[in-house]
Amino acid sequence: MSVADKMREKLESAFAPSSLSITDESEQHRGHSGYREGGETHFRIEIRSAGFAGMNRVARQRAVYDVLSEELAEQVHALSLSAEPE
Amino acid sequence: MTAAAGSPAIEQIKQTVQENDVVLFMKGTKNFPQCGFSSRVAQILNFMEVEFADVNVLEDDALRQGVKDFTQWPTIPQLYVKGEFVGGCDIITEMTLNGELDQVLEEKAVSFNKAAVEKIREQNA
């Protein structure tokens, strides 16, 4: 399973998002530190979920980071994130 | 690996955020950033004429891991204002554009150039 698919699965089960997009932006970072052939190192994630209601920005991002802690520790070098309540 | 509370790196981080009103933990320095995300936040602060201490986490692995553990935040850069974690690159960018960063700085009595940040907003409107 690709890293993107794994993250999608985890985010869907944790947050039941009303919308979720995961974009592999690794190619834009070719030659930068952390880039690897084959990509899946730099991602942009946009997630919207009712579960984020009442949480501030830092708390929302922390919640997403927690769910993706394995990926962040291993393959994923950079993650640009927008986590919004509905 | 997790840096233990009370380790030299954690103590150093604690002291740095207590002693400086604004601290940016980043890859590289404010004058020579070595990562696009760190560079963006440093540029925003420079442009806003905010005085800040830059801490280059690439100089010390214990510091690089320590700041992630201390903040419970897995990525760099990390911005602290008056000892409080405000956010990483995405959050600071968003707060710059919607005016929330001005509010935080005003509330915490940190001086900045209001005209400059308004210019950033105009250009990104």
N, CA and C atoms of all chains as a GROMACS GRO file, in nm:
protein
  633
    1MET      N    1   0.085  -0.120   0.000
    1MET     CA    2   0.000   0.000   0.000
    1MET      C    3   0.089   0.125   0.000
    2SER      N    4   0.053   0.224  -0.078
    2SER     CA    5   0.135   0.344  -0.082
    2SER      C    6   0.121   0.422   0.049
    3VAL      N    7   0.216   0.509   0.075
    3VAL     CA    8   0.210   0.592   0.196
    3VAL      C    9   0.082   0.676   0.196
    4ALA      N   10   0.049   0.732   0.078
    4ALA     CA   11  -0.071   0.815   0.068
    4ALA      C   12  -0.196   0.733   0.105
    5ASP      N   13  -0.204   0.611   0.056
    5ASP     CA   14  -0.321   0.526   0.085
    5ASP      C   15  -0.328   0.494   0.234
    6LYS      N   16  -0.213   0.466   0.292
    6LYS     CA   17  -0.210   0.435   0.436
    6LYS      C   18  -0.259   0.555   0.517
    7MET      N   19  -0.211   0.673   0.479
    7MET     CA   20  -0.252   0.793   0.552
    7MET      C   21  -0.401   0.818   0.534
    8ARG      N   22  -0.448   0.796   0.413
    8ARG     CA   23  -0.591   0.816   0.386
    8ARG      C   24  -0.675   0.726   0.476
    9GLU      N   25  -0.634   0.598   0.482
    9GLU     CA   26  -0.708   0.501   0.563
    9GLU      C   27  -0.713   0.546   0.710
   10LYS      N   28  -0.598   0.586   0.760
   10LYS     CA   29  -0.590   0.626   0.901
   10LYS      C   30  -0.673   0.751   0.929
   11LEU      N   31  -0.664   0.848   0.839
   11LEU     CA   32  -0.737   0.974   0.860
   11LEU      C   33  -0.887   0.951   0.851
   12GLU      N   34  -0.928   0.864   0.757
   12GLU     CA   35  -1.071   0.838   0.743
   12GLU      C   36  -1.125   0.770   0.868
   13SER      N   37  -1.049   0.675   0.921
   13SER     CA   38  -1.104   0.605   1.038
   13SER      C   39  -1.097   0.694   1.163
   14ALA      N   40  -0.999   0.783   1.171
   14ALA     CA   41  -0.988   0.866   1.292
   14ALA      C   42  -1.085   0.984   1.291
   15PHE      N   43  -1.109   1.045   1.175
   15PHE     CA   44  -1.182   1.172   1.174
   15PHE      C   45  -1.313   1.170   1.094
   16ALA      N   46  -1.342   1.061   1.024
   16ALA     CA   47  -1.460   1.057   0.938
   16ALA      C   48  -1.477   1.190   0.864
   17PRO      N   49  -1.377   1.230   0.788
   17PRO     CA   50  -1.379   1.366   0.728
   17PRO      C   51  -1.489   1.383   0.624
   18SER      N   52  -1.540   1.505   0.615
   18SER     CA   53  -1.637   1.533   0.509
   18SER      C   54  -1.564   1.560   0.378
   19SER      N   55  -1.439   1.604   0.388
   19SER     CA   56  -1.357   1.606   0.267
   19SER      C   57  -1.212   1.584   0.306
   20LEU      N   58  -1.139   1.520   0.214
   20LEU     CA   59  -1.000   1.486   0.242
   20LEU      C   60  -0.924   1.481   0.110
   21SER      N   61  -0.820   1.561   0.099
   21SER     CA   62  -0.735   1.546  -0.019
   21SER      C   63  -0.590   1.532   0.024
   22ILE      N   64  -0.523   1.437  -0.039
   22ILE     CA   65  -0.382   1.410  -0.010
   22ILE      C   66  -0.307   1.422  -0.141
   23THR      N   67  -0.215   1.518  -0.147
   23THR     CA   68  -0.141   1.540  -0.270
   23THR      C   69   0.007   1.514  -0.246
   24ASP      N   70   0.066   1.434  -0.332
   24ASP     CA   71   0.210   1.410  -0.324
   24ASP      C   72   0.282   1.524  -0.396
   25GLU      N   73   0.350   1.608  -0.318
   25GLU     CA   74   0.418   1.724  -0.378
   25GLU      C   75   0.569   1.701  -0.386
   26SER      N   76   0.608   1.575  -0.375
   26SER     CA   77   0.752   1.545  -0.366
   26SER      C   78   0.831   1.601  -0.484
   27GLU      N   79   0.772   1.595  -0.603
   27GLU     CA   80   0.846   1.640  -0.722
   27GLU      C   81   0.888   1.786  -0.712
   28GLN      N   82   0.806   1.868  -0.642
   28GLN     CA   83   0.842   2.009  -0.626
   28GLN      C   84   0.965   2.026  -0.538
   29HIS      N   85   1.002   1.918  -0.470
   29HIS     CA   86   1.113   1.928  -0.376
   29HIS      C   87   1.233   1.846  -0.422
   30ARG      N   88   1.231   1.809  -0.550
   30ARG     CA   89   1.343   1.734  -0.606
   30ARG      C   90   1.473   1.809  -0.580
   31GLY      N   91   1.570   1.738  -0.526
   31GLY     CA   92   1.699   1.802  -0.501
   31GLY      C   93   1.710   1.866  -0.362
   32HIS      N   94   1.595   1.884  -0.294
   32HIS     CA   95   1.601   1.938  -0.158
   32HIS      C   96   1.631   1.825  -0.061
   33SER      N   97   1.666   1.863   0.062
   33SER     CA   98   1.691   1.759   0.161
   33SER      C   99   1.562   1.682   0.185
   34GLY      N  100   1.575   1.554   0.205
   34GLY     CA  101   1.457   1.473   0.234
   34GLY      C  102   1.392   1.414   0.111
   35TYR      N  103   1.429   1.463  -0.007
   35TYR     CA  104   1.372   1.408  -0.130
   35TYR      C  105   1.432   1.270  -0.158
   36ARG      N  106   1.346   1.181  -0.204
   36ARG     CA  107   1.390   1.046  -0.239
   36ARG      C  108   1.334   1.012  -0.375
   37GLU      N  109   1.407   0.938  -0.456
   37GLU     CA  110   1.351   0.891  -0.584
   37GLU      C  111   1.223   0.813  -0.555
   38GLY      N  112   1.123   0.832  -0.637
   38GLY     CA  113   0.999   0.760  -0.615
   38GLY      C  114   0.897   0.842  -0.538
   39GLY      N  115   0.940   0.953  -0.481
   39GLY     CA  116   0.847   1.045  -0.417
   39GLY      C  117   0.794   0.994  -0.285
   40GLU      N  118   0.673   1.037  -0.251
   40GLU     CA  119   0.608   1.003  -0.124
   40GLU      C  120   0.689   1.052  -0.004
   41THR      N  121   0.754   1.166  -0.018
   41THR     CA  122   0.826   1.225   0.095
   41THR      C  123   0.764   1.357   0.138
   42HIS      N  124   0.704   1.430   0.045
   42HIS     CA  125   0.645   1.561   0.074
   42HIS      C  126   0.496   1.558   0.036
   43PHE      N  127   0.412   1.583   0.133
   43PHE     CA  128   0.268   1.577   0.106
   43PHE      C  129   0.197   1.706   0.145
   44ARG      N  130   0.085   1.728   0.080
   44ARG     CA  131  -0.008   1.833   0.121
   44ARG      C  132  -0.139   1.762   0.155
   45ILE      N  133  -0.189   1.786   0.275
   45ILE     CA  134  -0.316   1.723   0.315
   45ILE      C  135  -0.415   1.832   0.352
   46GLU      N  136  -0.533   1.822   0.294
   46GLU     CA  137  -0.641   1.912   0.333
   46GLU      C  138  -0.755   1.826   0.385
   47ILE      N  139  -0.791   1.852   0.509
   47ILE     CA  140  -0.893   1.767   0.572
   47ILE      C  141  -0.994   1.855   0.644
   48ARG      N  142  -1.120   1.818   0.629
   48ARG     CA  143  -1.228   1.891   0.691
   48ARG      C  144  -1.312   1.789   0.768
   49SER      N  145  -1.334   1.816   0.895
   49SER     CA  146  -1.410   1.719   0.973
   49SER      C  147  -1.485   1.789   1.087
   50ALA      N  148  -1.606   1.740   1.113
   50ALA     CA  149  -1.683   1.793   1.225
   50ALA      C  150  -1.609   1.767   1.357
   51GLY      N  151  -1.524   1.666   1.358
   51GLY     CA  152  -1.449   1.630   1.478
   51GLY      C  153  -1.354   1.738   1.525
   52PHE      N  154  -1.320   1.834   1.437
   52PHE     CA  155  -1.228   1.940   1.477
   52PHE      C  156  -1.298   2.058   1.544
   53ALA      N  157  -1.429   2.053   1.552
   53ALA     CA  158  -1.504   2.165   1.610
   53ALA      C  159  -1.455   2.190   1.752
   54GLY      N  160  -1.436   2.316   1.785
   54GLY     CA  161  -1.398   2.351   1.921
   54GLY      C  162  -1.250   2.337   1.950
   55MET      N  163  -1.172   2.288   1.852
   55MET     CA  164  -1.028   2.276   1.874
   55MET      C  165  -0.958   2.395   1.806
   56ASN      N  166  -0.853   2.448   1.869
   56ASN     CA  167  -0.779   2.554   1.801
   56ASN      C  168  -0.686   2.492   1.696
   57ARG      N  169  -0.622   2.581   1.617
   57ARG     CA  170  -0.538   2.533   1.507
   57ARG      C  171  -0.431   2.436   1.550
   58VAL      N  172  -0.362   2.472   1.660
   58VAL     CA  173  -0.253   2.386   1.705
   58VAL      C  174  -0.308   2.248   1.745
   59ALA      N  175  -0.420   2.247   1.815
   59ALA     CA  176  -0.479   2.120   1.858
   59ALA      C  177  -0.523   2.035   1.739
   60ARG      N  178  -0.579   2.100   1.637
   60ARG     CA  179  -0.624   2.026   1.518
   60ARG      C  180  -0.506   1.962   1.446
   61GLN      N  181  -0.399   2.041   1.429
   61GLN     CA  182  -0.283   1.983   1.360
   61GLN      C  183  -0.219   1.873   1.443
   62ARG      N  184  -0.215   1.895   1.576
   62ARG     CA  185  -0.158   1.791   1.662
   62ARG      C  186  -0.235   1.660   1.649
   63ALA      N  187  -0.367   1.672   1.642
   63ALA     CA  188  -0.451   1.552   1.631
   63ALA      C  189  -0.417   1.476   1.503
   64VAL      N  190  -0.397   1.550   1.395
   64VAL     CA  191  -0.362   1.485   1.268
   64VAL      C  192  -0.221   1.424   1.277
   65TYR      N  193  -0.128   1.500   1.332
   65TYR     CA  194   0.009   1.448   1.346
   65TYR      C  195   0.011   1.319   1.429
   66ASP      N  196  -0.071   1.316   1.535
   66ASP     CA  197  -0.075   1.197   1.620
   66ASP      C  198  -0.114   1.074   1.540
   67VAL      N  199  -0.218   1.091   1.458
   67VAL     CA  200  -0.268   0.979   1.379
   67VAL      C  201  -0.163   0.933   1.277
   68LEU      N  202  -0.085   1.027   1.228
   68LEU     CA  203   0.014   0.995   1.124
   68LEU      C  204   0.156   0.984   1.180
   69SER      N  205   0.168   0.961   1.312
   69SER     CA  206   0.301   0.966   1.373
   69SER      C  207   0.399   0.866   1.311
   70GLU      N  208   0.349   0.747   1.277
   70GLU     CA  209   0.438   0.647   1.216
   70GLU      C  210   0.494   0.695   1.083
   71GLU      N  211   0.405   0.746   0.999
   71GLU     CA  212   0.447   0.792   0.867
   71GLU      C  213   0.545   0.909   0.879
   72LEU      N  214   0.516   1.000   0.975
   72LEU     CA  215   0.603   1.116   0.992
   72LEU      C  216   0.740   1.075   1.044
   73ALA      N  217   0.743   0.969   1.124
   73ALA     CA  218   0.871   0.925   1.179
   73ALA      C  219   0.952   0.852   1.072
   74GLU      N  220   0.882   0.791   0.976
   74GLU     CA  221   0.953   0.710   0.877
   74GLU      C  222   0.964   0.779   0.740
   75GLN      N  223   0.867   0.754   0.655
   75GLN     CA  224   0.886   0.796   0.516
   75GLN      C  225   0.865   0.944   0.489
   76VAL      N  226   0.772   1.005   0.564
   76VAL     CA  227   0.730   1.139   0.525
   76VAL      C  228   0.823   1.244   0.584
   77HIS      N  229   0.882   1.323   0.496
   77HIS     CA  230   0.979   1.423   0.540
   77HIS      C  231   0.909   1.555   0.571
   78ALA      N  232   0.807   1.589   0.493
   78ALA     CA  233   0.740   1.717   0.514
   78ALA      C  234   0.591   1.704   0.485
   79LEU      N  235   0.514   1.770   0.566
   79LEU     CA  236   0.369   1.763   0.551
   79LEU      C  237   0.313   1.902   0.566
   80SER      N  238   0.249   1.947   0.460
   80SER     CA  239   0.182   2.076   0.467
   80SER      C  240   0.036   2.045   0.493
   81LEU      N  241  -0.022   2.113   0.592
   81LEU     CA  242  -0.149   2.063   0.644
   81LEU      C  243  -0.250   2.174   0.664
   82SER      N  244  -0.372   2.147   0.619
   82SER     CA  245  -0.483   2.235   0.654
   82SER      C  246  -0.591   2.147   0.714
   83ALA      N  247  -0.622   2.168   0.840
   83ALA     CA  248  -0.724   2.088   0.909
   83ALA      C  249  -0.831   2.183   0.959
   84GLU      N  250  -0.949   2.175   0.901
   84GLU     CA  251  -1.054   2.271   0.932
   84GLU      C  252  -1.177   2.200   0.986
   85PRO      N  253  -1.246   2.267   1.079
   85PRO     CA  254  -1.376   2.213   1.122
   85PRO      C  255  -1.478   2.241   1.013
   86GLU      N  256  -1.596   2.188   1.025
   86GLU     CA  257  -1.695   2.206   0.917
   86GLU      C  258  -1.760   2.342   0.924
   87MET      N  259   1.300   0.802   1.887
   87MET     CA  260   1.364   0.826   2.016
   87MET      C  261   1.308   0.953   2.080
   88THR      N  262   1.286   0.947   2.207
   88THR     CA  263   1.230   1.062   2.277
   88THR      C  264   1.332   1.119   2.374
   89ALA      N  265   1.349   1.250   2.369
   89ALA     CA  266   1.440   1.313   2.464
   89ALA      C  267   1.370   1.322   2.599
   90ALA      N  268   1.439   1.280   2.703
   90ALA     CA  269   1.377   1.280   2.835
   90ALA      C  270   1.361   1.422   2.888
   91ALA      N  271   1.252   1.443   2.962
   91ALA     CA  272   1.236   1.573   3.027
   91ALA      C  273   1.354   1.592   3.120
   92GLY      N  274   1.404   1.714   3.125
   92GLY     CA  275   1.517   1.739   3.212
   92GLY      C  276   1.651   1.711   3.145
   93SER      N  277   1.648   1.660   3.021
   93SER     CA  278   1.773   1.641   2.948
   93SER      C  279   1.832   1.778   2.915
   94PRO      N  280   1.963   1.783   2.888
   94PRO     CA  281   2.024   1.914   2.860
   94PRO      C  282   1.955   1.985   2.743
   95ALA      N  283   1.916   1.911   2.640
   95ALA     CA  284   1.853   1.976   2.524
   95ALA      C  285   1.721   2.041   2.564
   96ILE      N  286   1.639   1.968   2.641
   96ILE     CA  287   1.510   2.021   2.682
   96ILE      C  288   1.528   2.144   2.772
   97GLU      N  289   1.626   2.135   2.862
   97GLU     CA  290   1.652   2.250   2.951
   97GLU      C  291   1.694   2.372   2.871
   98GLN      N  292   1.775   2.348   2.769
   98GLN     CA  293   1.822   2.457   2.684
   98GLN      C  294   1.705   2.522   2.608
   99ILE      N  295   1.613   2.438   2.559
   99ILE     CA  296   1.497   2.488   2.486
   99ILE      C  297   1.409   2.572   2.578
  100LYS      N  298   1.384   2.518   2.698
  100LYS     CA  299   1.302   2.588   2.797
  100LYS      C  300   1.358   2.726   2.826
  101GLN      N  301   1.490   2.728   2.848
  101GLN     CA  302   1.556   2.853   2.881
  101GLN      C  303   1.547   2.951   2.764
  102THR      N  304   1.567   2.900   2.644
  102THR     CA  305   1.563   2.987   2.526
  102THR      C  306   1.425   3.052   2.510
  103VAL      N  307   1.318   2.974   2.528
  103VAL     CA  308   1.185   3.033   2.507
  103VAL      C  309   1.143   3.123   2.623
  104GLN      N  310   1.209   3.103   2.739
  104GLN     CA  311   1.180   3.193   2.851
  104GLN      C  312   1.254   3.326   2.839
  105GLU      N  313   1.374   3.317   2.784
  105GLU     CA  314   1.460   3.436   2.783
  105GLU      C  315   1.439   3.526   2.662
  106ASN      N  316   1.372   3.475   2.559
  106ASN     CA  317   1.351   3.554   2.437
  106ASN      C  318   1.201   3.567   2.409
  107ASP      N  319   1.158   3.688   2.378
  107ASP     CA  320   1.016   3.710   2.352
  107ASP      C  321   0.968   3.627   2.233
  108VAL      N  322   1.047   3.625   2.129
  108VAL     CA  323   1.008   3.551   2.008
  108VAL      C  324   1.124   3.460   1.968
  109VAL      N  325   1.094   3.331   1.953
  109VAL     CA  326   1.197   3.234   1.915
  109VAL      C  327   1.147   3.151   1.797
  110LEU      N  328   1.233   3.138   1.696
  110LEU     CA  329   1.200   3.049   1.586
  110LEU      C  330   1.302   2.936   1.582
  111PHE      N  331   1.251   2.813   1.608
  111PHE     CA  332   1.334   2.694   1.589
  111PHE      C  333   1.324   2.660   1.442
  112MET      N  334   1.438   2.656   1.374
  112MET     CA  335   1.434   2.643   1.229
  112MET      C  336   1.552   2.562   1.177
  113LYS      N  337   1.541   2.524   1.050
  113LYS     CA  338   1.656   2.461   0.983
  113LYS      C  339   1.733   2.572   0.914
  114GLY      N  340   1.856   2.593   0.959
  114GLY     CA  341   1.936   2.705   0.911
  114GLY      C  342   1.918   2.824   1.004
  115THR      N  343   1.957   2.940   0.956
  115THR     CA  344   1.947   3.062   1.037
  115THR      C  345   1.857   3.163   0.966
  116LYS      N  346   1.823   3.271   1.038
  116LYS     CA  347   1.732   3.368   0.975
  116LYS      C  348   1.794   3.430   0.850
  117ASN      N  349   1.926   3.440   0.849
  117ASN     CA  350   1.991   3.496   0.730
  117ASN      C  351   2.028   3.392   0.626
  118PHE      N  352   2.028   3.267   0.668
  118PHE     CA  353   2.061   3.161   0.573
  118PHE      C  354   1.977   3.037   0.604
  119PRO      N  355   1.847   3.045   0.576
  119PRO     CA  356   1.760   2.930   0.603
  119PRO      C  357   1.795   2.814   0.509
  120GLN      N  358   1.779   2.692   0.561
  120GLN     CA  359   1.815   2.577   0.478
  120GLN      C  360   1.696   2.488   0.449
  121CYS      N  361   1.577   2.544   0.456
  121CYS     CA  362   1.458   2.466   0.426
  121CYS      C  363   1.350   2.567   0.388
  122GLY      N  364   1.272   2.533   0.289
  122GLY     CA  365   1.172   2.626   0.238
  122GLY      C  366   1.069   2.668   0.343
  123PHE      N  367   1.033   2.574   0.430
  123PHE     CA  368   0.930   2.604   0.529
  123PHE      C  369   0.985   2.698   0.637
  124SER      N  370   1.107   2.668   0.680
  124SER     CA  371   1.173   2.756   0.778
  124SER      C  372   1.195   2.894   0.718
  125SER      N  373   1.235   2.894   0.591
  125SER     CA  374   1.263   3.019   0.524
  125SER      C  375   1.139   3.107   0.518
  126ARG      N  376   1.024   3.045   0.491
  126ARG     CA  377   0.902   3.125   0.477
  126ARG      C  378   0.870   3.199   0.608
  127VAL      N  379   0.877   3.125   0.720
  127VAL     CA  380   0.843   3.188   0.848
  127VAL      C  381   0.946   3.295   0.885
  128ALA      N  382   1.075   3.266   0.861
  128ALA     CA  383   1.178   3.365   0.892
  128ALA      C  384   1.158   3.490   0.808
  129GLN      N  385   1.121   3.472   0.682
  129GLN     CA  386   1.098   3.587   0.594
  129GLN      C  387   0.980   3.672   0.641
  130ILE      N  388   0.875   3.605   0.684
  130ILE     CA  389   0.758   3.679   0.735
  130ILE      C  390   0.801   3.765   0.854
  131LEU      N  391   0.874   3.703   0.949
  131LEU     CA  392   0.915   3.776   1.070
  131LEU      C  393   1.012   3.889   1.034
  132ASN      N  394   1.106   3.861   0.945
  132ASN     CA  395   1.201   3.964   0.903
  132ASN      C  396   1.127   4.081   0.839
  133PHE      N  397   1.034   4.048   0.750
  133PHE     CA  398   0.960   4.151   0.678
  133PHE      C  399   0.876   4.235   0.774
  134MET      N  400   0.821   4.169   0.877
  134MET     CA  401   0.739   4.239   0.976
  134MET      C  402   0.824   4.312   1.079
  135GLU      N  403   0.957   4.299   1.065
  135GLU     CA  404   1.051   4.363   1.157
  135GLU      C  405   1.029   4.318   1.302
  136VAL      N  406   0.997   4.191   1.317
  136VAL     CA  407   0.986   4.134   1.451
  136VAL      C  408   1.126   4.091   1.494
  137GLU      N  409   1.166   4.132   1.613
  137GLU     CA  410   1.296   4.086   1.664
  137GLU      C  411   1.279   3.946   1.715
  138PHE      N  412   1.360   3.853   1.666
  138PHE     CA  413   1.345   3.716   1.716
  138PHE      C  414   1.480   3.645   1.723
  139ALA      N  415   1.483   3.545   1.813
  139ALA     CA  416   1.601   3.461   1.824
  139ALA      C  417   1.581   3.342   1.732
  140ASP      N  418   1.680   3.313   1.650
  140ASP     CA  419   1.671   3.195   1.563
  140ASP      C  420   1.759   3.085   1.621
  141VAL      N  421   1.702   2.964   1.627
  141VAL     CA  422   1.777   2.850   1.676
  141VAL      C  423   1.785   2.749   1.563
  142ASN      N  424   1.907   2.721   1.520
  142ASN     CA  425   1.928   2.629   1.409
  142ASN      C  426   1.933   2.485   1.461
  143VAL      N  427   1.827   2.409   1.436
  143VAL     CA  428   1.822   2.273   1.490
  143VAL      C  429   1.915   2.178   1.415
  144LEU      N  430   1.963   2.221   1.298
  144LEU     CA  431   2.053   2.133   1.223
  144LEU      C  432   2.191   2.123   1.288
  145GLU      N  433   2.216   2.215   1.383
  145GLU     CA  434   2.348   2.214   1.447
  145GLU      C  435   2.359   2.108   1.554
  146ASP      N  436   2.247   2.052   1.596
  146ASP     CA  437   2.250   1.962   1.711
  146ASP      C  438   2.132   1.866   1.704
  147ASP      N  439   2.163   1.737   1.687
  147ASP     CA  440   2.057   1.636   1.676
  147ASP      C  441   1.971   1.627   1.802
  148ALA      N  442   2.033   1.647   1.919
  148ALA     CA  443   1.958   1.638   2.044
  148ALA      C  444   1.857   1.752   2.052
  149LEU      N  445   1.897   1.866   1.998
  149LEU     CA  446   1.809   1.983   1.997
  149LEU      C  447   1.695   1.962   1.896
  150ARG      N  448   1.730   1.906   1.783
  150ARG     CA  449   1.632   1.883   1.676
  150ARG      C  450   1.521   1.789   1.726
  151GLN      N  451   1.561   1.681   1.795
  151GLN     CA  452   1.462   1.589   1.850
  151GLN      C  453   1.397   1.652   1.974
  152GLY      N  454   1.477   1.721   2.053
  152GLY     CA  455   1.427   1.778   2.178
  152GLY      C  456   1.313   1.876   2.156
  153VAL      N  457   1.324   1.960   2.053
  153VAL     CA  458   1.221   2.060   2.033
  153VAL      C  459   1.091   1.994   1.984
  154LYS      N  460   1.105   1.885   1.911
  154LYS     CA  461   0.985   1.811   1.868
  154LYS      C  462   0.913   1.751   1.988
  155ASP      N  463   0.992   1.698   2.081
  155ASP     CA  464   0.932   1.638   2.202
  155ASP      C  465   0.876   1.745   2.294
  156PHE      N  466   0.951   1.853   2.309
  156PHE     CA  467   0.911   1.960   2.400
  156PHE      C  468   0.777   2.020   2.358
  157THR      N  469   0.762   2.043   2.229
  157THR     CA  470   0.640   2.106   2.179
  157THR      C  471   0.532   2.000   2.150
  158GLN      N  472   0.572   1.876   2.145
  158GLN     CA  473   0.484   1.768   2.095
  158GLN      C  474   0.435   1.804   1.956
  159TRP      N  475   0.528   1.833   1.871
  159TRP     CA  476   0.502   1.878   1.735
  159TRP      C  477   0.612   1.818   1.649
  160PRO      N  478   0.577   1.741   1.546
  160PRO     CA  479   0.680   1.661   1.479
  160PRO      C  480   0.762   1.734   1.373
  161THR      N  481   0.728   1.860   1.345
  161THR     CA  482   0.795   1.925   1.233
  161THR      C  483   0.862   2.056   1.275
  162ILE      N  484   0.954   2.100   1.192
  162ILE     CA  485   1.026   2.227   1.206
  162ILE      C  486   0.984   2.310   1.085
  163PRO      N  487   0.964   2.438   1.091
  163PRO     CA  488   0.991   2.531   1.200
  163PRO      C  489   0.884   2.531   1.309
  164GLN      N  490   0.920   2.591   1.422
  164GLN     CA  491   0.827   2.610   1.533
  164GLN      C  492   0.847   2.751   1.588
  165LEU      N  493   0.736   2.823   1.599
  165LEU     CA  494   0.746   2.961   1.648
  165LEU      C  495   0.690   2.971   1.791
  166TYR      N  496   0.770   3.030   1.878
  166TYR     CA  497   0.727   3.058   2.015
  166TYR      C  498   0.719   3.209   2.036
  167VAL      N  499   0.610   3.254   2.101
  167VAL     CA  500   0.600   3.395   2.140
  167VAL      C  501   0.574   3.399   2.290
  168LYS      N  502   0.660   3.466   2.364
  168LYS     CA  503   0.651   3.478   2.509
  168LYS      C  504   0.628   3.341   2.575
  169GLY      N  505   0.709   3.245   2.533
  169GLY     CA  506   0.706   3.113   2.595
  169GLY      C  507   0.595   3.023   2.548
  170GLU      N  508   0.513   3.073   2.455
  170GLU     CA  509   0.398   2.992   2.412
  170GLU      C  510   0.414   2.951   2.266
  171PHE      N  511   0.389   2.823   2.238
  171PHE     CA  512   0.399   2.774   2.100
  171PHE      C  513   0.282   2.829   2.018
  172VAL      N  514   0.314   2.895   1.908
  172VAL     CA  515   0.207   2.952   1.824
  172VAL      C  516   0.177   2.862   1.705
  173GLY      N  517   0.279   2.805   1.643
  173GLY     CA  518   0.251   2.716   1.531
  173GLY      C  519   0.373   2.691   1.446
  174GLY      N  520   0.349   2.608   1.342
  174GLY     CA  521   0.451   2.579   1.243
  174GLY      C  522   0.424   2.662   1.118
  175CYS      N  523   0.480   2.619   1.008
  175CYS     CA  524   0.476   2.698   0.886
  175CYS      C  525   0.333   2.724   0.835
  176ASP      N  526   0.250   2.620   0.830
  176ASP     CA  527   0.114   2.639   0.776
  176ASP      C  528   0.034   2.735   0.862
  177ILE      N  529   0.044   2.716   0.994
  177ILE     CA  530  -0.034   2.798   1.086
  177ILE      C  531   0.012   2.944   1.080
  178ILE      N  532   0.143   2.964   1.079
  178ILE     CA  533   0.194   3.102   1.077
  178ILE      C  534   0.156   3.171   0.946
  179THR      N  535   0.164   3.098   0.836
  179THR     CA  536   0.124   3.155   0.708
  179THR      C  537  -0.022   3.199   0.712
  180GLU      N  538  -0.106   3.108   0.759
  180GLU     CA  539  -0.249   3.138   0.764
  180GLU      C  540  -0.277   3.256   0.857
  181MET      N  541  -0.210   3.256   0.973
  181MET     CA  542  -0.234   3.363   1.070
  181MET      C  543  -0.182   3.499   1.020
  182THR      N  544  -0.077   3.494   0.938
  182THR     CA  545  -0.026   3.618   0.880
  182THR      C  546  -0.131   3.676   0.785
  183LEU      N  547  -0.188   3.588   0.706
  183LEU     CA  548  -0.282   3.633   0.603
  183LEU      C  549  -0.418   3.675   0.660
  184ASN      N  550  -0.458   3.615   0.772
  184ASN     CA  551  -0.590   3.652   0.824
  184ASN      C  552  -0.582   3.749   0.944
  185GLY      N  553  -0.461   3.795   0.977
  185GLY     CA  554  -0.449   3.898   1.080
  185GLY      C  555  -0.436   3.845   1.221
  186GLU      N  556  -0.448   3.712   1.238
  186GLU     CA  557  -0.439   3.659   1.374
  186GLU      C  558  -0.301   3.674   1.435
  187LEU      N  559  -0.199   3.673   1.349
  187LEU     CA  560  -0.063   3.688   1.402
  187LEU      C  561  -0.046   3.827   1.463
  188ASP      N  562  -0.104   3.929   1.397
  188ASP     CA  563  -0.099   4.065   1.453
  188ASP      C  564  -0.158   4.065   1.594
  189GLN      N  565  -0.274   3.998   1.604
  189GLN     CA  566  -0.343   3.995   1.734
  189GLN      C  567  -0.256   3.934   1.842
  190VAL      N  568  -0.194   3.817   1.807
  190VAL     CA  569  -0.110   3.750   1.906
  190VAL      C  570   0.005   3.841   1.948
  191LEU      N  571   0.069   3.905   1.850
  191LEU     CA  572   0.183   3.992   1.883
  191LEU      C  573   0.138   4.113   1.964
  192GLU      N  574   0.023   4.168   1.928
  192GLU     CA  575  -0.029   4.284   2.002
  192GLU      C  576  -0.062   4.245   2.146
  193GLU      N  577  -0.134   4.131   2.160
  193GLU     CA  578  -0.170   4.084   2.294
  193GLU      C  579  -0.046   4.064   2.380
  194LYS      N  580   0.060   4.015   2.319
  194LYS     CA  581   0.180   3.983   2.396
  194LYS      C  582   0.281   4.097   2.395
  195ALA      N  583   0.238   4.211   2.344
  195ALA     CA  584   0.321   4.333   2.345
  195ALA      C  585   0.456   4.314   2.277
  196VAL      N  586   0.453   4.248   2.161
  196VAL     CA  587   0.574   4.233   2.080
  196VAL      C  588   0.561   4.332   1.965
  197SER      N  589   0.663   4.415   1.944
  197SER     CA  590   0.647   4.518   1.842
  197SER      C  591   0.675   4.462   1.703
  198PHE      N  592   0.600   4.515   1.605
  198PHE     CA  593   0.618   4.474   1.466
  198PHE      C  594   0.568   4.587   1.377
  199ASN      N  595   0.602   4.580   1.251
  199ASN     CA  596   0.564   4.683   1.156
  199ASN      C  597   0.429   4.647   1.093
  200LYS      N  598   0.326   4.715   1.138
  200LYS     CA  599   0.190   4.684   1.094
  200LYS      C  600   0.174   4.709   0.943
  201ALA      N  601   0.236   4.817   0.894
  201ALA     CA  602   0.224   4.848   0.752
  201ALA      C  603   0.285   4.736   0.667
  202ALA      N  604   0.394   4.677   0.718
  202ALA     CA  605   0.460   4.571   0.642
  202ALA      C  606   0.371   4.448   0.631
  203VAL      N  607   0.308   4.410   0.742
  203VAL     CA  608   0.224   4.289   0.737
  203VAL      C  609   0.099   4.315   0.653
  204GLU      N  610   0.053   4.439   0.655
  204GLU     CA  611  -0.062   4.471   0.570
  204GLU      C  612  -0.024   4.463   0.422
  205LYS      N  613   0.099   4.496   0.394
  205LYS     CA  614   0.149   4.484   0.257
  205LYS      C  615   0.152   4.336   0.213
  206ILE      N  616   0.194   4.250   0.305
  206ILE     CA  617   0.194   4.106   0.273
  206ILE      C  618   0.052   4.063   0.239
  207ARG      N  619  -0.044   4.109   0.319
  207ARG     CA  620  -0.183   4.069   0.295
  207ARG      C  621  -0.235   4.124   0.162
  208GLU      N  622  -0.202   4.250   0.134
  208GLU     CA  623  -0.245   4.309   0.006
  208GLU      C  624  -0.194   4.227  -0.111
  209GLN      N  625  -0.066   4.191  -0.101
  209GLN     CA  626  -0.004   4.122  -0.214
  209GLN      C  627  -0.054   3.980  -0.230
  210ASN      N  628  -0.112   3.924  -0.123
  210ASN     CA  629  -0.161   3.787  -0.132
  210ASN      C  630  -0.313   3.780  -0.134
  211ALA      N  631  -0.376   3.895  -0.150
  211ALA     CA  632  -0.522   3.898  -0.147
  211ALA      C  633  -0.579   3.835  -0.274
   0.00000   0.00000   0.00000
